[in-house]
Amino acid sequence: MDLITACTIFVLAVFVGFEIITKVPPTLHTPLMSGSNAISGITLVGALMAGTGFWGSLFGLLAIIFATVNVVGGFLVTHRMLAMFKK
């Protein structure tokens, strides 16, 4: 896959993702986002496998950092949301 095709797919994915997220009602946003943050665990596995060469290792490290923040943040948001339902 050449660079132009990859960039085109990325830009289209950004636009589609933005349109989908803006259509979600506010009452569903927190559960939807906290559940989908768990998917970042897949990013962690991919980042660990992508570590070949200097740039691969650097981008893999950045992906691990960002995905870890996303997973932990999703867990904390879910924990806080579930605590609101306790008596």
C-alpha positions in Angstrom: 0.0 0.0 0.0 1.5 3.3 -1.0 1.6 6.4 1.1 -1.2 8.3 -0.8 -3.6 5.4 -0.3 -2.7 5.1 3.4 -3.2 8.8 4.0 -6.5 8.8 2.1 -7.8 5.9 4.2 -6.7 7.7 7.4 -8.4 11.0 6.5 -11.6 9.2 5.5 -11.5 7.3 8.8 -11.1 10.5 10.7 -14.1 12.1 9.0 -16.3 9.0 9.5 -15.3 8.6 13.1 -16.1 12.3 13.8 -19.5 12.0 12.2 -20.3 8.8 14.1 -19.2 10.2 17.5 -21.1 13.5 17.1 -24.4 11.6 16.4 -24.2 9.7 19.8 -26.6 11.2 22.4 -24.9 12.5 25.6 -26.5 9.9 27.7 -24.8 7.1 25.8 -21.5 8.8 25.3 -19.8 7.8 28.6 -20.7 4.1 28.5 -19.9 3.9 24.8 -16.5 5.5 25.2 -15.6 3.6 28.4 -16.4 0.3 26.6 -14.5 1.2 23.5 -11.4 2.3 25.4 -10.9 -1.3 26.3 -10.3 -2.0 22.6 -7.0 0.0 23.1 -5.7 -3.2 24.6 -5.4 -4.4 21.0 -3.2 -1.4 20.2 -0.9 -2.5 23.0 -0.4 -5.9 21.5 0.1 -4.4 18.0 2.6 -1.9 19.3 4.6 -4.6 21.0 4.8 -6.6 17.8 5.7 -3.5 15.6 9.0 -2.8 17.3 11.5 -3.4 14.5 14.2 -0.8 13.9 14.5 2.6 15.5 11.4 4.2 14.1 9.3 1.1 14.7 10.4 1.0 18.3 9.8 4.7 18.8 6.3 4.7 17.4 5.6 1.4 19.2 6.6 3.1 22.5 4.4 6.0 21.8 1.5 3.7 20.9 2.0 1.8 24.1 2.0 5.0 26.2 -1.1 6.4 24.5 -3.0 3.1 24.6 -2.2 2.6 28.3 -3.5 6.1 29.1 -6.6 5.3 27.1 -7.2 1.9 28.8 -6.6 3.3 32.3 -8.8 6.3 31.6 -11.6 4.1 30.3 -11.4 1.9 33.4 -11.5 5.0 35.7 -14.5 6.5 33.8 -16.4 3.2 34.0 -15.6 2.8 37.7 -16.8 6.3 38.4 -20.0 5.8 36.3 -20.8 2.5 38.1 -20.2 4.1 41.5 -23.1 6.6 40.7 -25.5 3.6 40.8 -24.5 2.4 44.2 -26.7 3.2 47.2 
